[in-house]
């Protein structure tokens, strides 16, 4: 898995954990693709697509943060 996909996956995992806890939902990742980045689904078959966008305020910010 390349760095971009790893960041998308980690971000989606954290978001779904928060969302599920906050709203009593049960969404889980079912597919990692390009459009949308993440497809998830709950135990009732409801779908939630997630698009992760990385922003960079100044050149080099993201690589510096990621180490």
Secondary structure by P-SEA (a helix, b strand, c coil): ccaaaaaaaaaaaaaaaaaaaacccccccccccccccbbbbccccbbbbbbbbbbbcccaaaaaaac
